[in-house]
Amino acid sequence: MRRIRCFAVGGFKINGPSIKDKGPMGQGNNLGVRDEASLPQPIQAGRIKPCTELIEQAMRCLGNGDKDCVTRLIEELIKANCHNGYVVGKETVDKVKDVVHELWLASDYEFRCGLLRMLRDLNVSKRWVRDALHINAGALNTWFVQCNIDWEDRAARYEVVKKIEDLLRRLGWNETKMCEGLWRFVGVDTEAFRKYGMEPCIWLNGLELLSDLRNPYWFGLKASDLAVEEYNRRVGLELDTTNAVDAVFFSTLLNTVKAPSFIIKWEKAAPAAKYVSKSINLSYFIYLGINEWPWPIKLNANELERILNSLGDEELAMFMAGEIDGDGMVLYIYGRVFVEVAACKDCPKRMVLNVLRKIIAERFGIIGRIELRKTADALVFRGKNAVRLLRRVAKYMHHPLRRLRAELILAFYDGKISYEEFMRLYGMTKYRHKGSDVKRNHAVDALTQAAPQTHTHGELNTNQRT
């Protein structure tokens, strides 16, 4: 049987019946349905007259500048179903919308928020409100954020997602199965790690603590890979990737705060990846109220240093974990351990490296060095300094691959595993640098393999890669 794939992005796409092949509906059937749903003409005409009178009163109040009068009459119009095309017809509905629109144009910020709350409480649909105000869905959602309005169907969507998750859990899905599906996809044998007491899904531990954006981990992630932008009294958080591991990680991470939306788009291949003509980029994003993001969006070196100095030792370790999970790397090369954080040249993030190098040395006595490279610079910790840093921050790291490498390196340095086994297991986590690698440019495939639905239809077929 062909498996239907869906995406798990803090919520789930539910596959409904296709409408592509149903063909055009006959006009007779279409009219029949419409007429059956509408009131008979005599009854409809009887409803229109009182609506017309209310509309005329509202227009007089608009002319007199009496907004409270208009608001009261709009409430009466809606309670009388004068906004319902099936009851009074399109012409009358359009006149009601005109009244709402004129009041909107004549109102200030606070009055507009009150109008939106009233329409919500009267159970008017968001589509109707958009049409009346002559704005699109994005602009209307911006007003919801600005006015701190929780429209009913937005809350309902979240509840539906939770119910679906509960159902899928009863069918056998959980985050650990998602994690194991990801590892199978990228060629990591989870049982081989567990044999030596290492849990490949340990990155899931403590994720619930990240529901609080005041956790310094988020500030560290913002200083590296997380884009945080202010949009007209709201804040957007966005993470992009073409990487298989990041595809699952970013979705899971943002979902600790709010179910993310995502966009899939084609990207040009990087010059170094000659074997890839195109790659698919996943962009995850959530929108928050203007006061929900607790950290500075833009800051200079002095402010960053002041904030980091105000953090306790464990909080500083959380910040560093976010940095490593974002723009960091954990490596074992030529018999030495490396932990590094990269930043683009001549961009605002570059100053983070200098501040971090100083703070980490002063606080923990762990010495790093800044390397100047062709396209990006990096703060690099080597050997014993790298191991000491991992001992400090590993427990706060959540990137699946970097956390697994950190656990493996610490197990090796603690004498829990032989060098031969260490190298064998580390080899499973490595990227191929000359040729295609399933860990790269397979973001959508990895997300599909880790989706809840794939764990409720029997065993995964790890050969199903596109």
C-alpha positions, 0 to 999 in steps of 0.5 A: 500500500502506498503510504501517505506522507504528512509533515509534523511541524508542531501540528499536522497536515490532515489529508482530506479527499482530493477535489482535483478529479471531481470535475465541474459541478452542474449549474443545476445542482449548484443552484439547488444547494444555494436555494435550499440554504437561502430563505424563501423570498417573502421571508427574506424581504420581511427581514430586509426592511428592519435591516435597512432601517438600522443601516440608515440610522447607522449612517446618520450616526456616522454623519454626526460623528457619534461612533458609540451610536454606530457601534450599538447599531452594528451590534443590533444589525449582527444580532438581527442577522443582517450580516448573513447573506443567506438571510437578507441577501448580498446587497444588504450584507454589503451595506452592513459591511460599508457601515463597519468599514466607515466606522473603522476608518473614522476610529483611533487605535483603541476604538478599533480594538474595541470594535474587533472584540465586539465582532469576535464576541458576536461570533462574526467570521474572520473572513467577513471581518476581512471583507468589511475592513478591506484588509487581508488575513495577515493585516487582520492577524497583526491587529489581533496581536496589537489588540491582544485578541485571541480569536476563537478559531485560532485557539481552536486550531491549537486544541485540535492539534493537541487532540490529534497528538493525543490520538497519535500517542495512543496509536504508538507515536511519541517524541522518542519514536520521532527521534529514532525515525530521524536517526534511522534516516541519517544512518545512525544506529541508536542501539549501538550507542545505547549499548554503551550507556549513551541515549541518542534521544537525550536531546529531548530531555529538558525541552519543556524548560524552553517554553519560557523564552526567558531561558538564556538558551534562546538568547544564545540561539538568537545570537547565532541562528535564530532570526528575530524581527519586529513587525508592527507591534509583534515579533517574529521568530524564524529558523531556516534549514536544508539540513535533515537533522535541523528540519526535525530539530527546528520544528521541535524547538519552536513548538516548545513555545508555539506551533510553528508555521512553515514555508517550503521553497527551492534554494540555489545550491551552495558553490561547494555542493557541486553534486546538488543542483537545487535544494529545498529550504524549510523556513519555520516561523512563529509570531509573538506579542511585542512584549513576549520576546524578553531579550534585546533584538538589536544590541552592541558589544557593550550591552551583550557583555553586560547581559552575559556578566549578569547571568549566573554560571549555569545561565551562561552555560545555557546561553553558550548551548544555544550558540553552539546549537545554532552556529556551532560545531562539535568535532573530533579531528586528528585526535583532537576535540574542537568546539567552535561557533562561527559568525559571518565577517563584517556583520552584527553577529561578528562582535559576539565572538570577541565578547564570548571569548572574553567572558568564557575565559574570565568565568570558566577559565576556558580559553578559545581563539578566534580564527579568521577565515575566508567567508566567516570567522570562528571562536574555536576551543581545542583539546582540553579546553573543548572538553571542559566546555562540553562538560559545562554546556552539553546538558543544555544542548538540544541539537540532536547531532551536536548533543550526540557527539558531545555525549560520545566525546565525554564518554570516550574521555571518561574511559567508558568506551574504547578508541576503536568503538568511539571512532566507529560510532563517531563515523555514523555522525560524520558528514560526507564532504565529497559527494551527496550526504543524506544529512544535507539537502534532505530536510523535507525527507527527514521531516516526513520520515519522522512525522507521527503518521509514519509511526502509526502505519507499521515499520518505517521504510528507510529506503523511501528517500527522494 
